[in-house]
Amino acid sequence: MRSRLHLLPILLALVAVSLSCTSNGSVPSAHSIGVEKTASTSTAEPATVESPSGPSSRPGAQAIRLSELSGRVVYDCGDDVCEADIDGSNVQFLTHRSGPEFDPTWSPDGTRVAYRDSRSGINNNDEIYVVNVDGSGRRNLSRTYSNDWGPDWSPDGRLIAFNSSRGFGIRLFVMRPDGSRVRQVTGIEAEYPSWAPDAGRIAFMSAQPDAHGSDPNYDVFVVNVDGSHLEQLTGWPGEDGWPAWSPNGKWIAFTTTHDAKGRYVGGGPYRDVYIMRPDGTGKRRIVVGLIGAVPVWAPDGRTIMFAGSRLSRPGVTSLWVIRPDGSGLRRLPIRGQDPDWIDPSSSDR
């Protein structure tokens, strides 16, 4: 683990976010605070369709219609995990306890959600919890004194991948959904994993020292679930991370500061959303004119959801959707971040 403070700002939340990883166990987080927890709290807002003159990498393309979308989204709605229909209706809090609870991921059958519990303070004995979709059956899966975060449920439902500071450094682990059979996957730093649809490979972000031993930046890697065939997919200047595998396995979406060009918004660098092939080729920017991060694919693979804010309003974060070709940008009537998307009527995640 690096010996000096390394900041990785994401800055697209209801309050500006600072992500850190230090030698005392601090770890990056895409968390924000800003939604008051009351029975009457709603994270929905009036629907907005972006005009051709609005932020988009494909000006003039018709915005995605809500009628084209289906399913449920689970997301960070402040200090809690919420779920809602894709149109922003039927908002439900899955967590209510004091302190941050975030980074949610659906089980493939849509009955449970795993998430990061930071009620003792972020980077202070963070744990991976699971809860039923009705808010019942909350259970601690990781149960260590280290920091455990970034859960992602495998498409076959058999494993949960996550990061942990247990042992030396921050590494990628997998465990069964009941918390048993914990196994380390990587020997290098690994954070925020995403499963391939065949459940055989995992994409993740990692910061490795360069040839001169200077402070590194983050890049996207992929590895087999048994720890073999580690590959680096990005390597250009700027921070690359939060990968998300498409349901057909042909693309990986990720965020990057590669195009920031010195632009800092709200204290951190401007971020774009890109897609690339699983071998690292075919990199293409799909989001322009927004601060965007933490992408997730629609269950049918036709659209990508991400948390984003306008450059003019960096402290107001909503969920957005866009097509993989960069067209159809639309803001959803949901304020929040760290989304995960599921359609219970579909077998794909």
C-alpha angles and dihedrals in degrees: 000000000000117000099216132056114276118190123205107181119197098176103182102109137101085271121026110272128221119198118200142176119190139168091256092067103272113147137193118271134187090204129130136182125218117102115098113228109234134130090253096048114123125184092196122107134182113293116259127194115201113236121226088260092055126090110304139127089222107050115203096023116132114257118249111265120230087231088066091061132071140171138053131294127210116200149154107277096179118291091356145055115250135182129204143165113270090257091058096257129125096032112190131183112227093184129038106166125117117269131037120316115172147118094090127190128186124234107237092250092052095236099109141032127208117205146162117270114205099162090135090055130288111293090012107111095320113191138196111241132183126209134181116251090253091056095256131116098041110185137176109232104177103043100181136124090239126086114270121183147133099066121189122181116225116244091242091052094234101109143026117214118208144155124251138181091210112127117003116347128330113313141172117257137175129207139172117266089257091057096254131123096034110190132180114233107180135042091201129067112285133178139172102013128203124197124229111236091251089057089230100105137038128207118206144158123255139173115220127181115253124235091277094050093244124148106290132218127226125273135176119257135178129209138174114256089249090058096256131124099029111191133182112222102181131038109154124118113286136049116296121187154114094078121195123194119222117239092247092050094235100108142036120205118206143161126246144176089211092115096041092105092189095313112142121186121190092348100312139074124280113259133209133191117236136177127213139170118267090257092057097255128119097040110184132174113230103170120060129168097025136083097243136176148147100045125196129184126238112251089250092048094234097113140026123222122206140165112250148156135201118260087238092053107032093163095060112078125188136167115259136187130211136168119253089250090059097255133120100036111187135169113229120221090251127100114205143072145235092061130188121190131208137170108204090199091061129069090215123084 
